[in-house]
Amino acid sequence: QQQQQQQQQQQHPRHEGAHSRSAGAPGSTDHRKSRSAVASPSRTSPPGARKGSGARPATEGAAGVSGPRPSKSFLSSTSSLTGGDGSSASSASASSSSSSSSTSTPDELVRRLKNSRSRHERQRALAELSTSPSRSQLSAHAYTVVIATAGRDNGWRDALRWLDLMREEGRELDVFHFSAGINACAKGRQWEQAVHLLNQMSVVGVRPDCVCYNGAISACARGGRWERALDLLNEMQTKGLQPNMISYSAAISACSKGGCWERALQLLQEMRDAGHSPNVISYSAAISACDKGGQWERALMLLDEMIKSGLTADVVSYNAAISACAKGKQWSSALSLMQQMRREDLSPNVITYNAAIGACERAGQWERALMLLEEMRANQQRPDVISYNSALSACDRAGQGSRAMSLLQEMRRSGIAPEPASFCSTISALSKSDGLASALQLCHEMIGLRMEPSLAMLTVLFQACLKENQWHSTMGVLSKLERQSLRIEPDMYMAAAEVCEQCGQFQQAAALQARAARARLLDASQPQGKSSEPPGVSRPLPLDELRLGSVIISPTSSLNSTGSFADMTTRTMHPDGAGSLMSAFVDRSIGSAGGSIGGGSSIGGGS
C-alpha cells in the first residue's frame, strides 16, 4: 500500500488532497471500514465477539481469547504473493505496472480470469492483478473468483497467498473465500493445509459450511488420510451440519484409498439411511474399496446393485470391478465385464485392459493375456509398462521364454524402458525354457544398468545353471553384482553355494557360505538403508579372486561371536567342504572351538 501511495504521489504530486476526498469512491469506503472492523492476522477477535470491539492482538497474549490463536499466514511458512510465473508481487518494482495493468481495470482482469481457457492466460491475468494499484477496488465476490482461479492449476500456494493478502489489507473474509482456498488445497493433495484452513475459520469468526467440510474431507481422501476424513465427517455432524451426498462420497473415497472396505460399505448404508441415494461416484468408490480389500464378490454385487438402481455404470466403475476380479483370479468374470462394457457402448481404456491382462496372468491364462495385448493395440490403446509387465509375468508362469523375449524386444521398440520386473520375468521365463545363454546375457545387461535382480529370479537362473553344470556362471553373476556395488542378499550366496556344491566345487561352496554368513552379520548389525562396515568386520576379497582348489574367505576380523565357526561348517553340507574351511581357519591362525577370534571374542560350545 505504501508503494501504491508513493506511485500515486509521483504521478499526481499536486493533488495530494484529492486522495483524501476520494474516500467516497466506489470500493474505497468499504475498504477503509473493513480495516477497522475486521481483525487482521495479528488483531483477531475471538469467535462471537462483536466486530470492531478493539480486542488486543492475539500475539500479545490477550486474556479471554479461547481456542487456537490465528496464525500469521494461512501458509505453513510466510512467503510473498506470487503470480503465475512464480515471481512475487512484493518484489515487483515500481515500474512493474505495465501498460496492460495500468489500462486494464481489476474488473476487466477478473473477467479475463473467468473467460481464460489456458493456464498461461490465467497466470498472466493473476500476475497483472497482483501488481494493479487499484486492486483494493475488488469486491468480495471478485476475490472469491481470484482465489478459486489461483487454485485451479494446482496452485494451492497462490490461493492461500491471496487469502493472506486479503487479511493483510483488512478485507473481510467470508465462507466463500475459505471454501475456495480449501478446495485449492484439495486439488493439490495438501490435506494438512486444508484442515489448517478449516480450523482457522472458527478462529476468525467464520462458521464453516458443508462445502468447506466436503473440501477438507476430499483433501484428506486424496492425501490417504482416511481416519482424519472420518473424523471431519463426525465433526461436522456434531456442529449441526448434515452431511450431504458429496460428504459421504468423499468419505467413502477416503476409505477406498485406505483399503477399509467394511467402513466404506457402512458409510454407503449410512448414506441411504440419511435419505441420500448413492450416485455413480459413491458406488465406484465403494467398489474400489472392495477391490483393494480383495472382496471381488462384494464388488460384483455392488456393481449389479448400482445398475439395477437405474444408474449407468461408467468406465471407472467397471475398471474397479475388473481389478477386483483380477486380484481374485476370476479371469472369466473379468472378461465378461469387458463384454458388458462394450454392450453399453463403453470403450475399455488402458486401465481396463491392464486389469484384464492381470486377471489372466494370475490365473495362468498366458494365451488370453497375449490376445488382450493384441486387442489393445487394435483398439488404438497404447500398452504401457504395466501392460507389458503383466504379459511378461504370464509368459514367465507358463515358461514361455521365446514369447517373453519377443515381448521385451517389442517393448523396447515401442519406446518403453523395461523395468527390473520386466527383466526378471523374461530371464526367469528363458531359464525355464532351455534359454540359459540368453538368460545369462540378459541378466548381465540388467546388472550393467544397475538394476537389482530379485531373489526368485536368481534362484530360477541358478537352477538352470545347475542343470547345465555351469557353476562358474553363478559366480560370474555374483561377481558382477559386487563390481556394480549392488546389494547381494544372503540367500543369493546360498543359492550359488548350492549349485557349486552339487557340481562338486565344495571349496567354492564353502567360500560362498562364508559370504552368506558375513552378509547376515552385516544385516543384523546395521540399520536398514546403511551399507557401511561395522567395527571389526572388513570387506572380503572380490569373488573374481576365488580360485578352484583353494578357498579364500574374509580376514579374521570379519567374524565375531555371532558368526561362529560351527555354524559355517554345518552349513557346508559336505565333509570335504568343512575340512577345507577348517584348513583355511588354521592357515589364518584362527583358534578352534574355545579359542578366540580377532584376539577377543571367544566361541562357546563344542567344535
ZAMARGU-4260 file (C-alpha; in steps of 0.2 Angstrom, whole numbers, plus 5000, padded with zeros to 4 digits):
<rodrens>
0) 5000/5000/5000 | 5014/5012/5004 | 5022/5008/4986 | 5005/5012/4979 | 5003/5028/4988
5) 5021/5033/4983 | 5017/5029/4965 | 5001/5039/4965 | 5010/5054/4973 | 5024/5053/4960
10) 5010/5053/4946 | 5000/5067/4954 | 5011/5077/4966 | 5000/5092/4966 | 4984/5083/4970
15) 4988/5075/4987 | 4972/5082/4994 | 4962/5073/4981 | 4966/5056/4988 | 4958/5061/5005
20) 4942/5067/4995 | 4942/5051/4985 | 4937/5041/5001 | 4919/5041/4994 | 4925/5032/4978
25) 4917/5015/4975 | 4926/5002/4985 | 4937/5013/4995 | 4924/5017/5009 | 4921/4998/5011
30) 4939/4995/5011 | 4943/5008/5025 | 4928/5001/5035 | 4934/4983/5034 | 4951/4988/5040
35) 4944/4995/5056 | 4930/4982/5058 | 4939/4966/5053 | 4953/4958/5063 | 4969/4957/5054
40) 4981/4942/5057 | 4988/4950/5072 | 4972/4958/5078 | 4959/4944/5078 | 4943/4945/5089
45) 4938/4929/5097 | 4923/4919/5090 | 4907/4928/5094 | 4915/4944/5099 | 4907/4960/5091
50) 4917/4967/5076 | 4927/4982/5080 | 4927/4979/5099 | 4945/4983/5100 | 4952/4966/5105
55) 4970/4966/5109 | 4981/4957/5097 | 4982/4938/5100 | 5001/4939/5098 | 5001/4949/5114
60) 4993/4935/5124 | 4976/4944/5126 | 4966/4937/5140 | 4949/4930/5136 | 4954/4923/5119
65) 4950/4904/5119 | 4954/4891/5107 | 4969/4891/5094 | 4977/4908/5090 | 4976/4914/5072
70) 4992/4910/5063 | 5001/4925/5054 | 4999/4916/5037 | 4987/4903/5030 | 5003/4895/5023
75) 5014/4885/5034 | 5028/4897/5030 | 5026/4915/5026 | 5030/4920/5008 | 5026/4934/4996
80) 5012/4933/4984 | 5017/4925/4968 | 5010/4927/4951 | 5008/4913/4939 | 5026/4913/4933
85) 5032/4912/4951 | 5038/4930/4953 | 5032/4938/4969 | 5022/4954/4969 | 5032/4961/4983
90) 5047/4960/4973 | 5040/4969/4958 | 5047/4986/4955 | 5038/5002/4954 | 5038/5001/4935
95) 5030/4984/4935 | 5013/4992/4932 | 5015/4989/4914 | 5003/4996/4900 | 4992/4981/4902
100) 4990/4983/4921 | 4988/5001/4920 | 4975/5001/4906 | 4965/4986/4912 | 4954/4988/4927
105) 4953/4975/4941 | 4935/4970/4935 | 4942/4968/4917 | 4956/4957/4924 | 4943/4946/4934
110) 4933/4944/4918 | 4948/4938/4909 | 4951/4926/4923 | 4933/4919/4921 | 4935/4918/4902
115) 4953/4911/4901 | 4955/4894/4893 | 4973/4891/4896 | 4984/4890/4911 | 4995/4904/4903
120) 4981/4916/4901 | 4976/4913/4920 | 4994/4915/4926 | 4996/4931/4916 | 4980/4939/4922
125) 4984/4934/4940 | 5001/4942/4939 | 4994/4958/4932 | 4981/4959/4945 | 4994/4956/4959
130) 5003/4972/4954 | 4987/4983/4950 | 4987/4999/4960 | 4968/4998/4961 | 4967/4980/4967
135) 4958/4987/4983 | 4943/4990/4972 | 4939/4972/4970 | 4923/4966/4978 | 4922/4951/4989
140) 4915/4940/4975 | 4929/4945/4964 | 4941/4939/4977 | 4932/4923/4978 | 4935/4921/4959
145) 4953/4925/4960 | 4956/4913/4974 | 4947/4899/4965 | 4956/4903/4949 | 4973/4903/4958
150) 4970/4886/4964 | 4963/4879/4948 | 4980/4873/4941 | 4986/4865/4957 | 4992/4882/4963
155) 4986/4880/4981 | 5000/4891/4987 | 4995/4905/4977 | 4977/4903/4983 | 4982/4904/5001
160) 4993/4919/4997 | 4979/4928/4990 | 4969/4924/5007 | 4984/4931/5016 | 4984/4947/5005
165) 4966/4950/5009 | 4969/4948/5028 | 4984/4960/5027 | 4973/4973/5018 | 4960/4972/5031
170) 4947/4964/5019 | 4933/4954/5027 | 4935/4935/5024 | 4919/4925/5022 | 4914/4907/5020
175) 4916/4908/5001 | 4934/4914/5002 | 4939/4900/5014 | 4930/4886/5004 | 4939/4892/4988
180) 4955/4890/4997 | 4951/4873/5005 | 4946/4866/4988 | 4963/4873/4981 | 4972/4863/4994
185) 4961/4848/4990 | 4966/4849/4972 | 4984/4850/4977 | 4983/4835/4989 | 4988/4846/5003
190) 4977/4839/5017 | 4986/4847/5031 | 4984/4864/5024 | 4966/4861/5020 | 4962/4856/5039
195) 4973/4870/5045 | 4962/4882/5035 | 4946/4874/5041 | 4952/4877/5059 | 4957/4895/5055
200) 4939/4899/5050 | 4932/4897/5068 | 4947/4907/5075 | 4942/4922/5064 | 4924/4920/5067
205) 4918/4912/5051 | 4907/4897/5053 | 4911/4883/5041 | 4898/4875/5030 | 4896/4859/5021
210) 4906/4865/5006 | 4921/4868/5017 | 4920/4852/5026 | 4917/4842/5010 | 4933/4851/5003
215) 4943/4846/5018 | 4937/4828/5018 | 4941/4827/5000 | 4959/4833/5003 | 4961/4820/5017
220) 4955/4807/5005 | 4967/4812/4991 | 4981/4813/5004 | 4977/4795/5010 | 4972/4800/5027
225) 4955/4791/5029 | 4955/4792/5048 | 4956/4811/5048 | 4942/4811/5034 | 4930/4801/5045
230) 4934/4812/5060 | 4929/4828/5050 | 4913/4819/5044 | 4909/4816/5063 | 4914/4834/5067
235) 4903/4842/5055 | 4888/4832/5062 | 4892/4837/5080 | 4892/4855/5074 | 4874/4854/5067
240) 4879/4851/5049 | 4871/4837/5040 | 4882/4828/5028 | 4876/4828/5010 | 4879/4816/4996
245) 4896/4824/4992 | 4901/4822/5010 | 4898/4803/5010 | 4906/4801/4993 | 4922/4809/4999
250) 4922/4799/5015 | 4919/4783/5005 | 4933/4788/4993 | 4945/4790/5008 | 4941/4773/5015
255) 4944/4766/4997 | 4961/4773/4997 | 4964/4766/5014 | 4958/4749/5010 | 4944/4749/5023
260) 4931/4741/5013 | 4920/4737/5028 | 4919/4755/5034 | 4916/4760/5016 | 4901/4749/5015
265) 4895/4755/5032 | 4896/4773/5025 | 4886/4768/5010 | 4872/4761/5021 | 4873/4777/5032
270) 4871/4787/5016 | 4855/4778/5012 | 4848/4779/5030 | 4851/4798/5029 | 4840/4799/5014
275) 4853/4801/5001 | 4853/4790/4986 | 4871/4784/4981 | 4877/4791/4964 | 4889/4784/4952
280) 4904/4791/4962 | 4898/4784/4978 | 4896/4766/4971 | 4913/4767/4961 | 4922/4772/4977
285) 4914/4758/4987 | 4918/4745/4973 | 4936/4752/4973 | 4937/4749/4992 | 4931/4731/4989
290) 4944/4729/4976 | 4958/4734/4987 | 4951/4724/5001 | 4951/4708/4990 | 4932/4707/4990
295) 4929/4703/4972 | 4912/4695/4976 | 4906/4711/4985 | 4912/4722/4971 | 4902/4712/4958
300) 4887/4713/4970 | 4889/4732/4971 | 4890/4734/4953 | 4875/4724/4950 | 4865/4734/4963
305) 4871/4750/4955 | 4864/4745/4938 | 4848/4739/4945 | 4845/4755/4954 | 4844/4764/4937
310) 4862/4771/4937 | 4873/4770/4922 | 4890/4762/4927 | 4905/4772/4919 | 4922/4766/4915
315) 4928/4769/4932 | 4915/4758/4940 | 4919/4744/4928 | 4938/4746/4930 | 4937/4744/4949
320) 4926/4728/4947 | 4938/4721/4934 | 4953/4724/4945 | 4944/4716/4960 | 4941/4700/4949
325) 4960/4701/4944 | 4965/4700/4962 | 4953/4686/4965 | 4960/4676/4950 | 4942/4677/4942
330) 4948/4680/4924 | 4932/4674/4916 | 4922/4686/4926 | 4934/4700/4921 | 4932/4696/4903
335) 4913/4695/4905 | 4913/4713/4912 | 4923/4719/4897 | 4910/4712/4885 | 4896/4720/4896
340) 4905/4737/4894 | 4905/4735/4875 | 4886/4731/4875 | 4884/4748/4885 | 4894/4757/4872
345) 4909/4760/4884 | 4926/4758/4877 | 4939/4750/4888 | 4954/4760/4891 | 4972/4756/4896
350) 4967/4753/4914 | 4953/4741/4909 | 4965/4731/4898 | 4979/4731/4911 | 4966/4724/4924
355) 4960/4711/4912 | 4978/4706/4907 | 4982/4705/4926 | 4967/4694/4929 | 4973/4681/4915
360) 4991/4682/4922 | 4986/4677/4939 | 4975/4663/4933 | 4989/4656/4922 | 4980/4661/4906
365) 4995/4667/4896 | 4987/4665/4879 | 4972/4675/4883 | 4984/4688/4891 | 4993/4690/4875
370) 4977/4690/4865 | 4971/4705/4876 | 4988/4714/4872 | 4985/4712/4854 | 4967/4718/4855
375) 4973/4733/4865 | 4984/4738/4850 | 4970/4735/4838 | 4958/4747/4848 | 4971/4761/4847
380) 4975/4759/4866 | 4994/4760/4868 | 5001/4747/4880 | 5011/4754/4894 | 5024/4747/4906
385) 5011/4739/4917 | 5003/4730/4901 | 5019/4723/4896 | 5025/4718/4914 | 5008/4708/4916
390) 5010/4699/4899 | 5029/4695/4903 | 5024/4688/4920 | 5011/4677/4912 | 5024/4671/4900
395) 5035/4668/4915 | 5022/4657/4924 | 5020/4647/4909 | 5039/4645/4905 | 5036/4654/4888
400) 5054/4660/4886 | 5054/4664/4867 | 5037/4674/4869 | 5044/4683/4884 | 5059/4688/4874
405) 5049/4694/4859 | 5038/4705/4871 | 5053/4713/4879 | 5060/4717/4862 | 5043/4724/4856
410) 5043/4734/4872 | 5059/4742/4868 | 5054/4746/4850 | 5039/4755/4857 | 5050/4767/4867
415) 5045/4760/4884 | 5061/4757/4895 | 5060/4740/4904 | 5059/4740/4922 | 5068/4727/4934
420) 5052/4717/4934 | 5052/4716/4915 | 5070/4709/4915 | 5066/4697/4929 | 5051/4690/4921
425) 5060/4687/4905 | 5076/4680/4912 | 5065/4668/4923 | 5055/4663/4908 | 5071/4660/4897
430) 5078/4649/4912 | 5063/4638/4912 | 5063/4635/4893 | 5081/4630/4889 | 5087/4648/4885
435) 5101/4649/4898 | 5113/4658/4886 | 5100/4672/4883 | 5095/4672/4901 | 5113/4675/4907
440) 5116/4688/4894 | 5101/4697/4899 | 5105/4696/4917 | 5122/4704/4914 | 5114/4718/4904
445) 5102/4721/4918 | 5115/4722/4931 | 5125/4733/4920 | 5110/4745/4920 | 5112/4745/4939
450) 5095/4736/4942 | 5095/4724/4956 | 5088/4706/4952 | 5076/4698/4963 | 5080/4683/4973
455) 5066/4672/4965 | 5073/4676/4948 | 5091/4672/4953 | 5086/4656/4961 | 5077/4650/4945
460) 5093/4656/4934 | 5105/4647/4946 | 5095/4631/4945 | 5096/4632/4926 | 5115/4634/4928
465) 5115/4618/4939 | 5106/4608/4925 | 5120/4613/4913 | 5134/4611/4926 | 5138/4629/4924
470) 5143/4633/4942 | 5155/4646/4936 | 5141/4656/4928 | 5133/4659/4945 | 5150/4665/4951
475) 5150/4677/4937 | 5133/4684/4941 | 5138/4687/4959 | 5154/4695/4954 | 5146/4707/4943
480) 5134/4712/4956 | 5149/4716/4968 | 5158/4726/4954 | 5142/4736/4952 | 5140/4739/4971
485) 5123/4731/4971 | 5116/4723/4986 | 5118/4704/4987 | 5106/4695/4999 | 5112/4681/5010
490) 5101/4669/5001 | 5108/4673/4984 | 5125/4667/4991 | 5117/4652/4997 | 5108/4648/4981
495) 5125/4649/4972 | 5134/4639/4985 | 5121/4625/4982 | 5125/4625/4964 | 5144/4624/4967
500) 5141/4610/4980 | 5131/4599/4968 | 5144/4602/4955 | 5157/4596/4966 | 5165/4613/4970
505) 5165/4611/4988 | 5178/4624/4992 | 5169/4637/4981 | 5153/4632/4991 | 5162/4635/5007
510) 5168/4652/5002 | 5150/4657/4997 | 5144/4650/5014 | 5156/4662/5022 | 5150/4676/5012
515) 5132/4672/5016 | 5136/4672/5035 | 5145/4688/5033 | 5130/4696/5024 | 5119/4691/5038
520) 5131/4698/5051 | 5130/4715/5042 | 5111/4715/5040 | 5110/4711/5059 | 5122/4724/5064
525) 5117/4739/5053 | 5101/4749/5052 | 5091/4747/5036 | 5097/4758/5022 | 5116/4759/5028
530) 5129/4750/5020 | 5145/4755/5029 | 5155/4741/5038 | 5153/4739/5056 | 5168/4739/5068
535) 5178/4723/5067 | 5171/4717/5050 | 5181/4720/5035 | 5176/4718/5017 | 5181/4701/5009
540) 5191/4699/4993 | 5181/4700/4977 | 5173/4685/4970 | 5184/4687/4955 | 5199/4681/4966
545) 5192/4665/4971 | 5201/4651/4963 | 5197/4632/4960 | 5206/4621/4973 | 5208/4634/4986
550) 5196/4643/4997 | 5198/4662/5001 | 5187/4669/5015 | 5186/4686/5023 | 5200/4691/5035
555) 5200/4685/5053 | 5192/4702/5058 | 5176/4698/5048 | 5169/4686/5061 | 5163/4689/5079
560) 5154/4679/5091 | 5138/4680/5081 | 5146/4671/5066 | 5153/4655/5074 | 5164/4643/5065
565) 5152/4629/5070 | 5138/4637/5061 | 5148/4639/5045 | 5154/4621/5045 | 5137/4614/5047
570) 5130/4624/5033 | 5143/4617/5021 | 5134/4601/5020 | 5149/4591/5014 | 5164/4584/5024
575) 5177/4590/5011 | 5170/4607/5011 | 5170/4608/5030 | 5188/4601/5030 | 5193/4615/5018
580) 5185/4628/5028 | 5194/4621/5044 | 5211/4622/5034 | 5208/4640/5029 | 5205/4644/5048
585) 5220/4635/5053 | 5231/4644/5040 | 5225/4660/5046 | 5229/4656/5064 | 5211/4656/5070
590) 5209/4646/5085 | 5197/4631/5085 | 5182/4629/5097 | 5186/4638/5113 | 5199/4649/5105
595) 5197/4667/5101 | 5193/4677/5085 | 5201/4693/5082 | 5210/4692/5099 | 5195/4694/5110
600) 5178/4686/5105 | 5178/4668/5111 | 5167/4654/5103 | 5157/4645/5115 | 5151/4627/5114
605) 5159/4612/5106 | 5169/4611/5090
</rodrens>
